[in-house]
Amino acid sequence: MSHQHSHGPPPAASRRTRRIVTAVLVPAALATLVALILLWPGNVRTDPAAGGGQRALGTVTAVAEQVCPAGAPQQRCGSATVRVTEGPGAGADQAVDLPQGPGTSALHVGDGVVLLYFPDAVPGGRAYSVVDRQRSTPMIWLVAVAVAVILAFGRRRGLASLAGLAVSFALLLLFVIPAILAGSPPLLIAVVGASAIMFAALYLTHGVNVHTSVAVAGTLASLVLTGVLGAVFTSLMQLSGLGGDDSSALAVTRTSLDLRGLLLAGIVIGALGVLDDVTVTQAVTVAEMSPGATSRWELYRAAIRVGRAHVASAVNTIVLAYAGASLPLLLLIAASSEPVTDLLTSEYLAQEILRSAVGTIGLVASVPITTALAALVADLGPATPVIAGRHARRA
């Protein structure tokens, strides 16, 4: 959900500017680190059979398809033989029913499949069932090609961005998700996790300098605004967080989860993906314009004009990203006979509108916030009214 821009080396900042930025961001970074340590979940144990079965991998060795009985709802009848390669019963051949339902494809010899081992699911039935396909090999190739393209074009900057991406995923997988599963407040975990991701990713990608620090401060302020707006309107719209099938499944399997907080956590983390690009662009823009500026207000006005053009494309990006993710829902709306007003105010669609609207507001607000912060600490040219005033007072 982010689009990258090439930022050239920004001009060096003065000692005064570095002191101001350090005095603001060092306490924020220390607070994030302390919160990360205090809220770290450790090892969260999960029951592998909590979902009703155990996962296994296998390879199809034979398929015996037969004609379905007249009037049967199945599209494909018969069975297949699968050699279990990993998980319960590894090394043995197991008979499974051919998968049924919308979206299922025919099994062929040699196909890699994901199995669910649940011997008590149907009395007298088969212990294994096919639930998915194995996709690890093509996914590895796809990721390898993407990494090669990033390194070939971005070189050292591309390597730094991949390091930031690795840190982001590590924090999500090792801190955010386990902490939420352990019962910690999702919104608090999302704020702390997003702050840690922001510090690590921005400094790794763009370097440790004053201009990145200004972007960090602008991103942090925008994230706080996004979280507050999300909390306020989630309450006003009386959203429960149960708008989708995934949330409903979590409500059944994880009864202690705060689903409304989980909704807010998703909004905060989702907003972070596009905020960093906008804030870095604005911070560097102000730094580049500052040597020729005669006042901080003039500098702010000039940089904000650049920000308006940038935010116009970024808003389009974030809205299209949400629309693309919700395309099946949009098709259901178009095919439904219910009034549009009823559909728009339904729980599921109201959640998507909340995500888009709050994310867009936070994105737009990040431009004036970051521009103002950068202008306040900018090193202006020697002919500024401030410096001239100081000389007059000394005289």
PEMO-V874633 format. One line per field, one symbol per residue. ss: DSSP state (H for helix, E for strand, - for the rest). psi: psi as a letter, one per 40 degrees, with the letter a starting at -180 (. if undefined). burial: I if it has 16 or more other C-alpha atoms within 10 Angstrom, else O. A space follows every 10 residues. Layout:
# PEMO-V874633
ss=???
psi=???
burial=???
This chain:
# PEMO-V874633
ss=---------- ----HHHHHH HHHHHHHHHH HHHHHHHHH- ---------- ---EEEEEEE EEEEEE---- ------EEEE EEEEEE---- --EEEEE--- ---------- -EEEEEE--- -------EEE EEE--HHHHH HHHHHHHHHH HHHHHHHHHH HHHHHHHHHH HHHHHHHHHH H----HHHHH HHHHHHHHHH HHHHHH---H HHHHHHHHHH HHHHHHHHHH HHHHHH---- ----HHHHHH HHH-----HH HHHHHHHHHH HHHHHHHHHH HHHHHHHHHH -----HHHHH HHHHHHHHHH HHHHHHHHHH HHHHH-HHHH HHHHH----H HHHH--HHHH HHHHHHHHHH HHHHHHHHHH HHHHHHH--- ----HHHHHH HHHH-
psi=eihiihhihi iiiidddddd dddddddddd ddddddddeh eahhhihded eeiiiiiihh eihgiihiih eieidhiaii hhhhdhahfh eihihiihii iheiiiiihe hhihihhgde dhheaidiih eiiheddddd dddddddddd ddddbddddd dddddddddd dddddddddd deeihddddd dddddddddd dddddeigid dddddddddd dddddddddd ddddddefhe efeidddddd dddgeehgdd dddddddddd dddedddddd dddddddded deieiddddd dddddddddd dddddddddd dddddfdddd ddddeieiid ddddeidddd dddddddddd dddddddddd ddddddeihi idfidddddd dddd.
burial=OIOOOOOOOI OOOOOOIIOO IOOOIOOIOO OIIOIIOOII IOOOOOOOOO OOIIIIIIII IIIOOOOOOO OOOOOIIOII IIIIIOOIOO OOIIIIIIII OOOOOOIOOO OIIIIIIIIO OOOOOIIIII OOIOOOOOOO OOOOOOOOOI IOOOOOIIII IIOIIOIIOO IIOOIIIIII IIOIIIIIII IIIIIIIIII IIIIIIOOOI IIIIIIIIII IIIOIIIOII IOOIOOOOII IIIOOOIOOO IOOOOOIIII IIIIIOIIII IIOIIIIIII IIIIIIIIII IOIIIIOOII OIIIOOIOOI IOOIIOIIIO OOIOOOOOOO OOIOOOOOOO OOIOOOIIII IIIIIIIIII IIIIIIIIII IIIIIIIIII OOOIOOOOOO OOOOO
